[in-house]
């Protein structure tokens, strides 16, 4: 929890909380600082929580490039299907990975849906039925290449990441 306002002797009802929240929503235009945001949220809700307080997620979402050549352990992973992103009109599947950097024991998380890490994890699961416990002594490996869009012919830089040895 970040902060909690002083409680009054009058009990709060859902109506008073809702009215207070509406007042705060109607006043976003005048924000001048981070403290101003905190104060307005405290006024409206009485308590301001960190996302991890409610979600229980001690894993920081990171860019995969920060794990290149950094010893890393996959603690757990899961496969997720997305209707938002499709391939050939079909929902895509991707992996959500939670792990720990071995150099500083920082808990990290990232997602991958390509031909690198996601494909490796699919293969690993097919062979072992294990959803974690993978030590990558060399961290992640980046494979950079030029991608040519098959529809437009445009070329752009791309990178596929793999779990290292």
Rosetta blueprint (number, residue, H / E / L):
1 X L
2 X L
3 X E
4 X E
5 X L
6 X L
7 X L
8 X L
9 X L
10 X L
11 X L
12 X L
13 X L
14 X H
15 X H
16 X H
17 X H
18 X H
19 X H
20 X H
21 X H
22 X H
23 X H
24 X H
25 X H
26 X L
27 X L
28 X H
29 X H
30 X H
31 X L
32 X L
33 X L
34 X H
35 X H
36 X H
37 X H
38 X H
39 X H
40 X H
41 X H
42 X H
43 X H
44 X H
45 X H
46 X L
47 X E
48 X E
49 X L
50 X L
51 X H
52 X H
53 X H
54 X H
55 X H
56 X L
57 X L
58 X L
59 X L
60 X E
61 X E
62 X L
63 X L
64 X H
65 X H
66 X H
67 X H
68 X E
69 X L
70 X L
71 X L
72 X E
73 X E
74 X E
75 X E
76 X E
77 X E
78 X E
79 X E
80 X E
81 X E
82 X E
83 X E
84 X E
85 X E
86 X E
87 X E
88 X L
89 X L
90 X E
91 X E
92 X E
93 X E
94 X E
95 X E
96 X E
97 X E
98 X E
99 X E
100 X E
101 X E
102 X L
103 X L
104 X L
105 X L
106 X L
107 X E
108 X E
109 X E
110 X E
111 X E
112 X E
113 X L
114 X L
115 X L
116 X L
117 X H
118 X H
119 X H
120 X H
121 X H
122 X H
123 X H
124 X H
125 X H
126 X H
127 X H
128 X H
129 X L
130 X L
131 X L
132 X L
133 X L
134 X E
135 X E
136 X E
137 X L
138 X L
139 X E
140 X E
141 X E
142 X E
143 X E
144 X E
145 X E
146 X E
147 X E
148 X E
149 X L
150 X L
151 X L
152 X L
153 X L
154 X L
155 X E
156 X E
157 X E
158 X E
159 X E
160 X E
161 X E
162 X E
163 X E
164 X L
165 X L
